[in-house]
């Protein structure tokens, strides 16, 4: 299962919304995209974290298997962005995460349903029932 950045964030911050996702993640092999790592590595710089908190984040991310960039992912991303850019453009980081899920044929758990719901072939798992 590919875990979107928002869900990783909920669990790291002990956000109450994480509880709704526990049943989906328990007992699963949890993957994250390389771009999720980059998004989260941005936090120490934005929030002036010290070395201890930065190390804590890095240790926490060891709970996930990081799926790296490769040529197949780049082609998947290019196709995704090429086909969706005319209708409903997707944010660059979200497009890489969605492409990672598609490339590895993984369902994706996210709270940002609206960001991903119109991507063909992407299986979403969400507890966010907000209407589009």
URMO-V48914 format. One record per helix or strand of 2 or more residues. SS is the DSSP state (H for helix, E for strand). FROM is the first residue (numbers start at 1). TO is the last residue. If there is no record, write none. Layout:
BEGIN
ss:SS from:FROM to:TO
ss:SS from:FROM to:TO
END
This chain:
BEGIN
ss:E from:2 to:3
ss:H from:5 to:13
ss:H from:16 to:25
ss:E from:31 to:33
ss:H from:34 to:41
ss:H from:43 to:46
ss:H from:51 to:63
ss:E from:65 to:67
ss:H from:71 to:84
ss:H from:92 to:103
ss:E from:108 to:109
ss:H from:113 to:116
ss:E from:124 to:125
END
